[in-house]
Amino acid sequence: MPKTYTVPPAPPSNHGQTVAAWVMTVGVVIGSIVAAIGLVLMHTMLMIVGGAAIVATILLSVVLRALGMGQKRRDREAVAQ
């Protein structure tokens, strides 16, 4: 008997419109602007604050995704079957 394969389920189609995605986008843009202003003004502390804002935003976005406010993951075992 030939083995049949099923088509894996489609991923959620929210195109990144989640709380975690928006927090990351806005936070990285603001942090980059602050760091760029610090670079133009040659103000080291402002560059550090901008970089720290970017890192904090990435961590916050990961936490938000873990809390269920990001895009849902597909189960790898379900896809493999």
C-alpha contacts under 8 A as a table, 3 or more apart, distances in Angstrom:
res1	aa1	res2	aa2	distance
5	Y	81	Q	7.95
6	T	81	Q	7.78
8	P	78	A	7.81
8	P	79	V	5.31
9	P	79	V	7.35
11	P	73	R	7.86
11	P	74	R	6.81
12	P	71	Q	7.26
12	P	72	K	6.97
14	N	17	Q	5.52
14	N	18	T	7.46
14	N	71	Q	7.57
16	G	21	A	5.87
16	G	70	G	7.94
16	G	71	Q	6.80
17	Q	21	A	6.44
17	Q	22	W	6.92
18	T	21	A	5.24
18	T	22	W	6.28
18	T	69	M	6.41
18	T	70	G	5.39
18	T	71	Q	6.63
19	V	22	W	5.26
19	V	23	V	6.06
19	V	64	L	7.59
19	V	69	M	5.69
19	V	70	G	6.32
20	A	23	V	5.22
20	A	24	M	6.18
20	A	60	L	7.95
20	A	61	S	4.86
20	A	62	V	7.42
20	A	64	L	5.45
20	A	65	R	5.87
20	A	69	M	5.83
20	A	70	G	5.05
21	A	24	M	5.20
21	A	25	T	6.12
21	A	61	S	6.99
21	A	70	G	6.76
22	W	25	T	5.05
22	W	26	V	6.05
23	V	26	V	5.44
23	V	27	G	5.86
23	V	57	T	7.16
23	V	60	L	7.96
23	V	61	S	6.41
24	M	27	G	5.18
24	M	28	V	5.93
24	M	57	T	5.70
24	M	58	I	6.07
24	M	60	L	7.76
24	M	61	S	5.62
25	T	28	V	5.44
25	T	29	V	6.19
26	V	29	V	5.22
26	V	30	I	6.15
27	G	30	I	5.22
27	G	31	G	5.98
27	G	53	A	7.04
27	G	54	I	6.39
27	G	57	T	5.47
28	V	31	G	5.03
28	V	32	S	5.91
28	V	53	A	7.38
28	V	54	I	5.02
28	V	57	T	6.60
28	V	58	I	7.81
29	V	32	S	5.12
29	V	33	I	6.19
30	I	33	I	5.13
30	I	34	V	6.23
30	I	50	G	7.77
31	G	34	V	5.14
31	G	35	A	6.10
31	G	49	V	7.72
31	G	50	G	4.35
31	G	51	G	6.32
31	G	52	A	7.73
31	G	53	A	5.18
31	G	54	I	5.18
32	S	35	A	5.04
32	S	36	A	5.96
32	S	50	G	6.07
32	S	51	G	7.31
32	S	54	I	7.20
33	I	36	A	5.05
33	I	37	I	6.14
33	I	50	G	7.41
34	V	37	I	5.20
34	V	38	G	6.23
34	V	46	L	6.63
34	V	47	M	6.81
34	V	49	V	7.47
34	V	50	G	4.93
35	A	38	G	5.00
35	A	39	L	6.16
35	A	46	L	6.11
35	A	47	M	4.16
35	A	48	I	7.05
35	A	49	V	7.07
35	A	50	G	4.28
35	A	51	G	6.33
36	A	39	L	4.91
36	A	40	V	6.18
36	A	47	M	7.04
36	A	50	G	7.99
37	I	40	V	5.14
37	I	41	L	6.07
37	I	46	L	7.52
37	I	47	M	7.63
38	G	41	L	5.14
38	G	42	M	5.67
38	G	43	H	4.80
38	G	44	T	6.42
38	G	45	M	7.43
38	G	46	L	4.68
38	G	47	M	4.76
38	G	50	G	8.00
39	L	42	M	4.87
39	L	43	H	6.36
39	L	44	T	7.36
39	L	46	L	7.89
39	L	47	M	6.20
40	V	43	H	7.81
43	H	46	L	5.55
43	H	47	M	6.62
44	T	47	M	5.15
44	T	48	I	6.29
45	M	48	I	5.04
45	M	49	V	6.14
46	L	49	V	5.05
46	L	50	G	6.18
47	M	50	G	5.11
47	M	51	G	6.21
48	I	51	G	5.08
48	I	52	A	6.01
49	V	52	A	5.03
49	V	53	A	6.06
50	G	53	A	5.07
50	G	54	I	6.38
51	G	54	I	5.12
51	G	55	V	6.35
52	A	55	V	5.10
52	A	56	A	6.01
53	A	56	A	5.09
53	A	57	T	6.00
54	I	57	T	5.10
54	I	58	I	6.29
55	V	58	I	5.21
55	V	59	L	6.34
56	A	59	L	5.16
56	A	60	L	6.07
57	T	60	L	4.98
57	T	61	S	6.08
58	I	61	S	5.14
58	I	62	V	6.32
59	L	62	V	5.14
59	L	63	V	6.29
60	L	63	V	5.08
60	L	64	L	6.13
61	S	64	L	5.00
61	S	65	R	6.17
62	V	65	R	5.13
62	V	66	A	6.25
63	V	66	A	5.02
63	V	67	L	6.25
64	L	67	L	4.99
64	L	68	G	6.50
64	L	69	M	5.39
64	L	70	G	6.54
65	R	68	G	5.15
65	R	69	M	5.05
65	R	70	G	4.23
65	R	71	Q	7.12
66	A	69	M	7.35
66	A	70	G	7.54
67	L	70	G	7.91
68	G	71	Q	7.72
68	G	72	K	7.43
74	R	78	A	7.75
74	R	79	V	7.54
75	D	78	A	5.37
75	D	79	V	6.51
76	R	79	V	5.10
76	R	80	A	6.17
77	E	80	A	5.09
77	E	81	Q	6.43
78	A	81	Q	5.49
